[in-house]
Amino acid sequence: MNPKAASKKRKAITRDVEEEAGVFSGDELSQDNLDGALSDNANELSESEDESDDSDFEVVDDFSDSEDGEEELDSDEIPSDTEEDRKPAPGEPNVRIVKDANGNDRYLYDEIHPDDNSEYSEADENANTIGDIPLKFYDEYPHIGYDINGKKIMRPAKGEALDALLDSIEIPKGWTGLTDPATGKPLELSQDELELIRKVQMNEVPSDGYDPYEPLVEWFSSQKEIMPLSAAPEPKRRFVPSKHEQKRVMKLVKAIREGRILPYKAPEEKDEKEEEIINYDLWADEAERPDHVMHIPAPKLPPPGYEESYHPPAEYLPDSKERKEWEQMDPEDREKDFLPNDFGSLRRVPGYESFVQEKFERCLDLYLAPRVRRSKLNIDPESLLPKLPSPEELKPFPTACATVFRGHKGRVRSVAVDPTGIWLATGGDDGTVRVWELLTGRQLWSAKLSDEDAINVVRWRPGKDAVILAAASGDDIFLAVPPIVDPEIEKASLEILDAGWGFAASKPAPSASEEGKKNNPPTWIRPSSTLLDAGVCVVIPLKYVPKSISWHRRGDYFVTVCSGASTPASVAISIHTVSKHLTQFPFRRRLKGGGPPQTAHFHPSKPILFVANQRSIRAYDLSRQLLVKILQPGARWISSFDIHPTSSSASGGDNIIVGSYDRRLLWHDLDLSQRPYKTLRYHRKAIRAVKFHPSGRYPLFADASDDGSLQIFHGSVTGDMLSNATIVPLKVLKGHKITGELGVLDIDWHPREAWCVSAGADGTCRLWM
Amino acid sequence: MSEDQIMSGASEAAQRQVRVQLTSQQEDIALPESTGPILVPTGLRRYALSTLVNNLLSSEKPIPFEFLINGTFLRTSIDEYLIDNGISAETTLEIEYVRALIPPLHIASFQHDDWVSSTDVLSTTSPAASWASGATVKKGQERLLSGSYDGLLRIWNMSSETIATSPAATEGGHTASIKATKFVSPNQIASAGLDRTVRLWKYTEDEGGFAGKIAPQLELYGHKSGIESLSVHAKSNRLLTGSSDHTVGFWSTKKADAPAAPESLLPSSARNSKRRKLNSSVSTAQRGPLSLLSGHTAPVSAAIFDAKDATVGYSASWDHSLRTWDLVTGGLVDTRTTSHSLLSLEHLPELNLLAAGTAARHITLIDPRASATTVAAMTLRGHTNAVVSLARDPHSTYGLISGSHDGTCRIWDIRSTKTDKEGVIGESVYSITRKSLEEEGKADSKRVGGEGVKVFSVCWDKTIGIVSAGEDKRIQINRGEGVLSSKA
């Protein structure tokens, strides 16, 4: 048996013994044995511990538990036994009682080793050792005592002698009498240093600017700060238990003890109540269904990629340009409804911002989802629109302002391009009629017809054989030959105007009875000499204000309408014959319904006169003196109308456009209906004038409105009776300023080109080409 | 085939390079035949290319060049051009170079009392001087002629002094606005206007050249409406006018040649109203037209002689047509109908093209020859209002200047074109705005319809430069700085 095994065996035995001893024997015995056993086997114990089974440990535990703390303490202190002799535990009296030779107790005090902490200091070697005797004993000697080595301590120099000495020495400022060890020179202290030393001596804080009496900042006060200095949670030691709560708790405890409160209720009772609210699981019975037209399974979403990560790789992050592009895109057009965003860490990820919105949209989807199968008509909405040619194909039409005619003071009320297309005549509020060079905007002729009244309308006589301009101002109509034409035409024009003088003279003078009648036709008179010089040849004095002039195609007749409400119905519409200087009033009575007449036009080819009052347009056959047709455009107040120039010649029927003050532009096909074929409402304000392009070459028409704009339309009429007119809006021409609620007052077309001229309330006319 | 490697810098050496073949149609600046394709960095721009060509030509004085690639002026670097046009850098680029047109600078403006409708120049290089038989024009004695809406002709020297003014209406002058005027010779002037007459004037100048006199010589009656344009062929003493009465007038400047004036058109035969008090106190010989060529159905806006053959006349009209006339017989030779009203006309003889300015804001180039298949060979776009005046570039057969109612004159090089869906489209090289607009501090502001700044007439002379007249009551002279020196 090797020693190890033997010791092991012994140990086991001792243990057993110990156990038994612990139970049966006294403390001392077991203590001694134990001490020895443990100290002997100290090395082996650590080794054997690995091998020993659990029961061994349990035994030990049991044992140690049963023992008092005394033994433990002993065993712990075994290694430090030797030290205990030298060094007493703090607080223990540093005295040992030793038997002396006589057998008496002898108190041996430990030597005191004053360490750094000790209050004892080493004796000053130079201290006076004379003890407690008065110093005056040494008055006679030069010394005052002895130091610890027995050397004399010499008496320090007395005040007087010192003073005398000091007085005899001149001390430099800051002299200390010390030597600076660093330099070897006398150490001199500056004032600041001296002050510093003083402060040190006075136990003050030596640094400058320190205020010892600063007001106290109460960092830690009873007040609760919004931002506390420390983020540490309140320590538990500050917790002051509430007495009230204690009472309540105690009450509860008491109640529980007495069984009045049962802390764990039986859960069965709850279930019965909750059964009343039934939560449905929509997808509970969801089963795989085969693919079908009416069943579209939810698409399987791909697993989220890097982009969806809260911390995607840098290449997935959009740069500022991409971000901007994404933000500017319409939400519906976006490829993804989110932008990859780097939050750095998961805890920085904010709440889902569009949570509420998304929830709302989902609910909306569910709400709006059709519950009935609906068969949807799959028609391209484009195909329902009429096929209109694009404006590009319908060129030319006026697109831009080419010339501005500036000169009129106040509004320009009327504008007309002469039949040759070289000149433009305008009339305005300033009472002047002006003729301009059309292309350059140069004023060629101006005549002031009236000082008070505005020129309401100017119209050129159609036909190229003569140049005659009719203008209405106040109650009068003026026929003028502007001095801009060559002598031959001027002569011809004058002849046309002058021919009637003789006819008028030869006419029998009106009888007295006729003279008394109200609707006595006016006689044409010669103008005043100033007007004659200006070029005016004939004046027709009507008694009421004519607002519209319209020439017959042949240039011998023109019709004027006095649209004022006070005008008697019998004289409101008058037809003037230039060759006879004759004015006739064809209508005796008021037109039935629709208020006073507004404007009138001759049919371009047939002997038909169209008269518009506020709500209807009537067509009268002049040769048969019959009412042919009544049109009801449906407008509340007709401002103007125009007859298609090729009406009845190219096509079977007449086409008329009507503009109204209630913002409507109406196209009438006379053969179709007395109601408008088309109603165009594109203007914001009243339409003042409408006009067809006079030549058949361009199927254009235009309107002028108080909103300051002109609109150009394509309106082609075909000879085919079955096909309707094509109307295409082409262009809105803006440029006229709105002045006093009025925009564009009149419009006219160039006789050949697709150019139009507008008269504006801002005092300008504009040529658009 | 020699290949020159042009390394203009270590940094550019790494760049892409492209092979270019530099050509020129002008003999004096053409590269020697041996110069083959050159490898150049694609980063080069016009200036660098210009320097390169100057180096190759080893010209003493650098000549600025412009570069045309496929009919387009190079305005970017070659690289950008290649990318824009999708051309591979491996192809050989055909680059044609021409003398650069230096931007025309404003030289002077001469203020008038009224709108200036027409202008002409008299200088050593002007057509009037070349036709001069007796008097010649001295260098430095250039004269400007202007016809104004107030009915007066004015002769200016180059230091903005009026040397002579035509007499007023009562003394034999125009009774209405002048619309066109031209020097026939250094001492004869023709003018026409809204008073339906063409007037010939004798212009005399005193020795110092500081004063002159315009005396009425001949009045030509025949048109029944305002005359819009006037063209002169002094060698054959013929005038061509276009009038609003739809006719083209063909006149002689010789009193002896001209037939008698039609009685009905003389002012004395007009109505006996007392407001006809403009009867001139000076009696001038009155004559009629050699012929009135009718055929147009709308006002004739321009009538010109063929630049090579004075027996051929061209006229442009508002009726959209351009007509060729045989002036000897007075017969209509050809009619070319376009789609817009034509307002001005100029002949480019070397290219056999007629440039016509339209009311639709562009210039149409028309080949008048019978063999031409298409009506419009090319369209020059850029103006924003009617183009009412055209003039040839005296330096280049490809150059053209146009004056428009939008208040600008534009210089065109018809080589600088691109092909569009509407055909061949040209773009202007330079645009000259009115100085009056700049002086008002509204150079950038756009006038609606060119109001107040419309250009009515433009004239381009080798010596004087570009002279334009307009609604701002000025004639304005612009000149390309250095153009003269490089051509001298």
Boltz contact constraints between the chains, C-beta under 6 A:
constraints:
  - contact:
      token1: [A, 401]
      token2: [B, 448]
      max_distance: 6.0
  - contact:
      token1: [A, 401]
      token2: [B, 449]
      max_distance: 6.0
  - contact:
      token1: [A, 402]
      token2: [B, 385]
      max_distance: 6.0
  - contact:
      token1: [A, 402]
      token2: [B, 386]
      max_distance: 6.0
  - contact:
      token1: [A, 402]
      token2: [B, 449]
      max_distance: 6.0
  - contact:
      token1: [A, 403]
      token2: [B, 449]
      max_distance: 6.0
  - contact:
      token1: [A, 404]
      token2: [B, 449]
      max_distance: 6.0
  - contact:
      token1: [A, 404]
      token2: [B, 451]
      max_distance: 6.0
  - contact:
      token1: [A, 422]
      token2: [B, 244]
      max_distance: 6.0
  - contact:
      token1: [A, 486]
      token2: [B, 196]
      max_distance: 6.0
  - contact:
      token1: [A, 486]
      token2: [B, 224]
      max_distance: 6.0
  - contact:
      token1: [A, 487]
      token2: [B, 265]
      max_distance: 6.0
  - contact:
      token1: [A, 487]
      token2: [B, 269]
      max_distance: 6.0
  - contact:
      token1: [A, 487]
      token2: [B, 270]
      max_distance: 6.0
  - contact:
      token1: [A, 488]
      token2: [B, 264]
      max_distance: 6.0
  - contact:
      token1: [A, 494]
      token2: [B, 271]
      max_distance: 6.0
  - contact:
      token1: [A, 533]
      token2: [B, 275]
      max_distance: 6.0
  - contact:
      token1: [A, 753]
      token2: [B, 341]
      max_distance: 6.0
  - contact:
      token1: [A, 769]
      token2: [B, 359]
      max_distance: 6.0
